[in-house]
Amino acid sequence: MPGFELAAHDPTPVDFASLDLDARLLDGIEDLGFTRTTPIQGAVFPLAVEGHDLVGCAATGSGKTVGFLLPLLERILRRRREQPDVPAGTSVLILAPTRELAVQIEDDFQGLSYHTGLSSIAVYGGVGAGSQDRGLRGSADIVVATPGRLMDHMNSGAPQFTNLQALVLDEADRMLDMGFWPSVRRIVSSLPENRQTLLFSATMSDEVLRSAAQIMRNPRRIQIGETGLSKTITHLGHVVRSDEKATWLMRFLRETHGRSLVFVRTKRGADRLASRLRAAGVRCAALHADRTQKERSAAVEAFRTSRRATLVATDIAARGLDIDQIDHVVNYEVPTVTDTYVHRVGRTARAGVAGTAVTLAAPDELKALRAIERELGLDIEVTEPGDSR
């Protein structure tokens, strides 16, 4: 697409200490145990810290959040040093499709900025709006928000974005899929025109690029990898009749060690499958949008802290899950959209660690699985009924 120059970059990791970073940020990086950049971080930093608009595409778990936070925090700190009389106000707005992702980004900010004195607030639904409203009126340095809840606050006049330096759209493809783009456009229309805009996604469709072109200025494009999928994922398929999938899954979970994230299409299906698995002695919980925030947090934390647990989730609820060492992702049904497959299986094999993606295909779903295989250029080893493999 015209206007999206593919930026040249060196994927070789470098020491964070070699970057031109404020000493307080380096202290935060050291506290977190980070030493070297990932490819997306190394590619984004020099362009973002100079103020360029960027479109970045890289696999889930590749370090995109730190990739955009570090240069933006550095820009805030430099501005404070060079222009000490700049009025207080929010400098960076980050939009994310789900509350889980918003919370994860804000947590990453807290770690990186611990020694800087910078402030932040996460704004999302499912909790009382009063404390969020007070935080927005207090002009936090960084605001991380879901579009719908931020629109609610903007209608009440709480946010102050007069001095905004940068806007970040994280997981832009999912915001499009979930119908948030009209809200995103309304939010963008109220922001300063001379801001920097960064857009990140695990997949980069023409629709994402067209939408980005509407709100960005001469953006550079960074592509890490060809499909947005980690090279360390083993892709497997099993042809299983629909009425036998639950039994197959029970056996798989009993015989398999590690954490398993199982994706289903509907909230009712998640509850029903989780109930059947628990009745069979499998330790698991369901995660979907009808759960309260307390229930969702408890389910995620139980999954995070156990080395052998199962989480049954819908796509929307699983957005933003930041859990290391998810050993297996199971597609209980074949995804109807290729991008959905990318986002689901991207939950395993994070940061180069090996992982397995298993897709259960009923006979009438096998054609759809083969289409995903062709479109992504994968080699999915499919086991048919009676196959001894």
N, C-alpha and C positions, 0 to 999 in steps of 0.2 A: 504494500500500500504506500502511495506517495506520502512524503513528509515524515516517514519513520526510518531514519537512517540507522542502520545496524552498526552500533558502536564497536570498534575494535577493542579487545581486552585481553589481558594476560591471565589465564586461569590459575597460574601458579600461586599457591598460598604464600602469604607473607606474614611476618610477625606484626601483631598489632602495635608493638612498641616502635616499629619503623614508620608508622603513619604519623602525620602531623596532627596529633590529638592533644587536647588539654590534659594536663597531668591528672586531673580529678577523674576524667573518663578512663584513663589508663588504670587508675586505682580500682575503679568499678569492674573493668574487664578482668583484672587480676583476681579480684574477689570471686568472680564467677568461674574462674578456672580456664578462661579462654586464652589461647596463646597465638594461634594463627588464623587468618581469614579463610573462609570458604570461597569457592569461585565466584558466587554471586556477590558476596561482601567485597571482595577485592575489585570486582568490576564496577560496582555501584559507587564506592566511596569517592574516588577522585572526581567523578562527574557530579555527584550529588553535592559534595561539599563546595563546589564552585557555583552551585545554583542552577544547574541545567534541569530541565524537565526530562523525566525518564520513564520508559516503559520497560519493566523487567519481567522476564519469564524464567522460572527455575522450579525444580521439583519441590514438592512439599518436604519440609524437614531440611532444606538446604541452607537455612540461616537467613532468609529474607528479612525477618523482623529486625534482627541486629543490623542487617545490611542497610536498612533505611533509617533506623534510629540513630546510629552512631554519627553519620555525617550531619543529620539535622540537629542533634544535640551540640555538636561541635560548632555549627553555624550560630546557634543561639548564644553560646558562650563567647564566641568571637564578637558578636554584635554587642553583647553587654560590655566587653572590654573596650571596644572601639567607639561605641556610642552610649556612654553611661547615662545620658539624659533621655534616652528613648522611653516613652511612657510604658507603664506596665500593661500587660495584656497577653492573651493567648498567642503563642508564636507558631504552634504546629497543631493542625487538626488531622486526625487519622480516622478514616471511616472504615468499618469492618462489617461484614454481613451478619454476624451473630454475636450474642453476648459472650459466649465462651471465647471467641477469638479476641474480642475487645478486652476481656479480663487478662488473657494471656499476653497481649501486647503491653498492657499497662504494667503487668508484673515484670516484663522484660525491661521496661523503662525504669522501674524502681531499682532494679539491680544495677543497670548501667549508670544511672544518675545519682547513686546513693551519696557520693561525696560532693555533689555539685550544688545542692540546695534547690534545684529545680523542682517544680511541683507538677502534679498531673491529676486527672480525674477520668474515670471510666463512666460512660453514660450509656445505659441500656435499659430495656424493659424488664418487667418481672420483679422489680423492687420499687420502694417508695421514691417518688420524684423529688421530695423536699430537699434531701441532702445533696442530690445532684444539682438542683437549681441553685442552692447556696454556693456550691463549688464552682459552678459556671459564672456566677456573678462575682466570685472572688478572683476571676481571671487566672486560672491555672495555666502554667506555661504550655502544657501539652494536654489536649483533650482527645480521648479515644472514644468513639461513639458508634452506635448503630444508627443508620439513617433515620429510621422511623422515630426513635426516641429523641434524637437531636431535633427533628422537625417539631416535635411537641414543645421542646424547650424554646426553640426559636420563635414559635408562635406566641410565647409568653414574654419574649424579649430578654431572656436571661443571658445567652452567650454574647461575648464581646470579641468580635474578630477583626476589629479595625486595624490592628497591627500584625495581622497574620502574615508569617513568612512563607509557610509551606502547607500544602494539602497532600495527604497520602491516601490513596485508595488501595486497600489490601484485599486480595482475593476478589478482584473486580469481576471476574467471570461469574462467580457465585452471586454477586450483587445483581448482575444482569439476570441470571437464572431465577432469582427469587423476587424479581419485579421491583427492585429498589431504585432503578436508574432514574425514574421521574423525581424521586425525592433527592437523589444525588444532584441532579441538575438544578433543582430549586435551591439546595444548600450552596452549590457552587456560585449561583447567580448573586448570592449575598456576600461573597468573599471579595477581597481586594483583587483587582485584575493583574497586578504585578507580582502575584505570589509565584512560588515554585510548586509544580505539581508532579508527584511521583505515583505511578500506577504499577501494581505488582499482581501477578497471577501465576498459577501453576500451568494454565493452558492459555493460549493466545489465539483466539478465533478472530475472523474478520470482523465479527460484531463487536468484540472487545476493542479492536483497533479503531473501528469507526466511532465508537463511543468516546474513546480516549481523544481522538482528533477534535472532538467538539469542545474540549475543555483544556487543551494543552497548547503550548507554544514551542514549535520546532523541537519536539522531543527526540531524544536519542533512544534507540531500542537495544536492550541487552537480552540475549538469548543464551541460556546455559543448558546444554543438552538439546536433543531434538524433539522429544515428546513430553518433557516435563516429568518423566519417570526415572527413578533411580535405577542404575544399571545393576544393583545388587538384589533386585527382587526376582525371585523364582516364580513364574506364572504357571499355575496348574488349573486344569478344568476337569470336572467329573460330571458325566451324564447320569442324572438321577431323576427318577420320576418325581413329580411335585409332591405326591402323597408320601414319598419315602425320604424327602430331604431332611426332615427333623430327626428321623432315626439315624440317617447317615451322619448328621452333624453331631448328635450325641456321642456316637462311637468315635468320631474324629477328636472331639474335645477330651474324651476320657483317655485316649491314647497319645495325645499330644501335650507336650510341656510348653510352658510360656503363656504369654497373654494373647488372647484372640479377640479381635474386633469383628463382629458379625453385622453386616449391613442388610437391612430389609427395606421395603418400599414404603410401608405405612406405619403409623403410630400403633394402630390396632394389631398389626402383624408383629411389631416389636414386643408388645405386651404378651401376646399369645405365645410367641416362641420362647421368650424368657421364662414364662410360667412352665412350659413343658420341660425346658432344660433344668430348671430348679427341681421339678418333680422327679427328674431322673438323676438327681444328685450332682448336677453341674452348678458350680458357684458362678452366678451371673446376675446382672441387673439390666434393666431396659432404660434407654436414654432417648427421649423424644420431646417435642415442643410442649406437650400437654403436662409434663412434669413440672412441679414448682422449681424455682431456682435452688431451694434447699435440697430437694430430692435429686436434682441433676448434679449438684456439687458433691453430694454424698456418693452417688453412683460413680462419678469420675474419680473421686479420691480413693474409693475402695479398689477400683480397677488399677489406679496408679501405684498403690502401695502393695499390691499382691503380685508375686511372680507367676502365679497360675490362676488366672481369672478370665472371665468372659464378659464382654459388654455387647449387648444387642442394641443397635442404634439405627436411626434414620439419618439420611444424608444431612439435613439441615442441623439436627442436634449435634452431629459429630464435627461440624465445622469449627476449627480453632482448637481442637484437642491437641494439646502440646504434651505428649507422653512419649518418653523414650522407650525403646525396646518393646514395641508392639510386634510380637513375633509373627503373627498370622492375621491377615485380613481375609474374611470370608464373604463373598457375594452370595447371599442366600438365593437371590434371583439374578439373572443376567441383567446388568444395567441397560437401559434403553438408549442411553446417550454415551458416546465414547468419552467425553469429558468427565462424566460421572465416574467411569472406571478409573480414570487417571487420579481423580481426587480421592476416591476410596482407597485404592491400593497404595497411594502415596503416604498413608498413615504408617506403613511398615517400611523397613530399610531406611530409616532416617539417618542422615549424616553418614551414609556409606555403610552402615551396618546391614548384614544380610537379613532378609525377610522373605515370607512366602505369601503370595496372593492366590487364593483358592476360589474358583467360581463354580457354583452348582448350577448346571444347566439341565432343565427338563428337555426331552427330545425336541420339543417344538421351539426351544430357546437356543439350540446349538447353532443355528444359522446366524443369530445375532452375535453370539460369542465369536464365531469365525470372522464376522465383519469387523468387530473390535480388534481382533488379532491383525487383520490386514491393514486397517487404518493406522494402527500404531506401530506396525512393523515388528510385532512381537512373535515369539515362538511359544505358544501356549500348549503345553503337553496335556492332551485331553484323554482321559481314561473312560472307555465305554463300559457298559454293564458286562460283566463276565471277563473283562480284561484283567489279567493277573498282575499288571504293573501296580 
